[in-house]
Amino acid sequence: MHARRFFERVLQSGDVRAALPMRSYKSLYDVERRATDVGVPLAERTRRRQVESVPLREELRRWVLHITPTVPPSSPLRKALRYVQARWLSLTVFTIDGPSRSIPARSSDRSAGSPWPFRAVMRAPRG
């Protein structure tokens, strides 16, 4: 399960606090989708990630750090927040190491609503 899915379940359960991270993920996907639609080279994709995705990523991080202490430890939202915090580097390395992190364009990833910009990062071999 990926971070976005945790927040999606929280939002579906009626906790509207999960709307902000869901909007953040949508915006991140939109950056990737625009780059894919016009077929930009990896260097340009990396530049776009730095200019467009990094501020979105940092907004999400600030929100996670701000809200975490206010959420009961046993709540589904806290579980989602813990997941993001524990995997922050893995969830964000695509903005740092763009050219070596190609993003899979499998239609099954996109149609299933999975966080496909992060899928390659989560499955990257560890060295």
C-alpha positions as CSV (number, residue, x, y, z in Angstrom):
1,M,0.0,0.0,0.0
2,H,1.3,3.4,-0.9
3,A,1.0,6.6,1.1
4,R,-1.8,8.1,-1.0
5,R,-4.0,5.1,-0.5
6,F,-3.8,5.5,3.3
7,F,-5.1,9.1,2.9
8,E,-7.7,8.1,0.4
9,R,-9.1,5.6,2.9
10,V,-9.1,8.2,5.7
11,L,-10.9,10.6,3.4
12,Q,-13.5,8.0,2.4
13,S,-14.1,7.3,6.1
14,G,-15.2,10.9,6.5
15,D,-12.1,12.6,7.9
16,V,-11.8,15.7,5.7
17,R,-8.3,16.4,7.1
18,A,-7.1,13.9,4.5
19,A,-8.3,16.2,1.7
20,L,-5.1,18.3,1.7
21,P,-2.7,15.4,1.2
22,M,-5.0,14.0,-1.5
23,R,-4.9,17.4,-3.3
24,S,-1.1,17.4,-2.9
25,Y,-0.8,14.0,-4.5
26,K,-3.1,15.0,-7.3
27,S,-1.0,18.0,-8.0
28,L,2.2,15.9,-8.0
29,Y,0.6,13.5,-10.5
30,D,-0.5,16.4,-12.7
31,V,3.1,17.6,-13.0
32,E,4.1,14.1,-14.1
33,R,1.2,13.8,-16.5
34,R,1.9,17.1,-18.2
35,A,5.6,16.2,-18.7
36,T,4.5,12.8,-20.1
37,D,1.9,14.2,-22.4
38,V,4.4,16.5,-24.1
39,G,7.2,13.9,-24.0
40,V,9.8,16.0,-22.3
41,P,13.3,14.5,-21.9
42,L,14.4,13.3,-18.5
43,A,16.5,16.4,-17.8
44,E,13.5,18.7,-18.4
45,R,11.3,16.4,-16.3
46,T,13.8,16.7,-13.5
47,R,13.8,20.5,-13.9
48,R,10.0,20.5,-13.7
49,R,10.1,18.4,-10.6
50,Q,12.4,20.8,-8.9
51,V,10.4,23.9,-9.9
52,E,6.9,22.4,-9.6
53,S,6.9,19.3,-7.5
54,V,9.4,20.2,-4.7
55,P,7.2,23.1,-3.4
56,L,4.2,20.7,-3.4
57,R,6.2,18.1,-1.6
58,E,7.4,20.6,1.0
59,E,3.8,21.8,1.6
60,L,2.8,18.3,2.2
61,R,5.7,17.8,4.6
62,R,4.9,20.9,6.6
63,W,1.3,19.8,6.9
64,V,2.3,16.3,8.1
65,L,4.6,17.7,10.7
66,H,2.1,20.3,11.9
67,I,-0.9,18.0,12.2
68,T,0.7,14.8,13.5
69,P,0.8,15.9,17.2
70,T,-2.9,16.8,17.1
71,V,-4.1,13.4,15.8
72,P,-4.9,10.6,18.2
73,P,-2.3,7.8,18.0
74,S,-4.8,5.1,17.2
75,S,-6.6,6.9,14.4
76,P,-6.4,5.9,10.7
77,L,-5.1,9.4,9.9
78,R,-2.2,9.0,12.4
79,K,-1.4,5.6,10.7
80,A,-1.2,7.4,7.3
81,L,0.9,10.2,8.8
82,R,3.3,7.6,10.3
83,Y,3.6,5.8,7.0
84,V,4.5,9.0,5.2
85,Q,7.0,10.0,7.9
86,A,8.7,6.6,7.9
87,R,9.1,6.6,4.1
88,W,9.6,10.3,3.4
89,L,12.9,9.9,1.5
90,S,11.5,7.0,-0.6
91,L,8.4,9.0,-1.4
92,T,10.4,12.1,-2.5
93,V,13.6,10.9,-4.1
94,F,12.0,11.2,-7.5
95,T,12.3,15.0,-7.2
96,I,16.0,14.8,-6.3
97,D,17.2,12.0,-8.6
98,G,15.0,12.5,-11.6
99,P,17.1,11.3,-14.5
100,S,17.9,8.0,-13.0
101,R,14.3,7.5,-11.8
102,S,12.1,6.9,-14.8
103,I,8.4,6.7,-14.0
104,P,6.6,3.7,-15.3
105,A,3.8,4.5,-17.8
106,R,1.9,1.3,-17.4
107,S,-1.8,2.0,-17.9
108,S,-2.6,-0.4,-15.1
109,D,-0.8,1.9,-12.6
110,R,-2.6,5.0,-13.8
111,S,-6.1,3.4,-14.1
112,A,-5.9,1.8,-10.7
113,G,-5.3,5.2,-9.2
114,S,-2.0,4.2,-7.8
115,P,0.7,6.8,-7.0
116,W,2.7,5.8,-10.1
117,P,5.3,8.6,-9.7
118,F,6.4,6.9,-6.6
119,R,6.1,3.2,-7.6
120,A,9.5,3.1,-9.2
121,V,11.1,4.6,-6.1
122,M,9.4,2.1,-3.8
123,R,10.6,-0.8,-5.9
124,A,14.1,0.5,-6.5
125,P,16.8,-2.0,-5.5
126,R,18.7,-1.1,-2.4
127,G,22.5,-0.9,-2.5
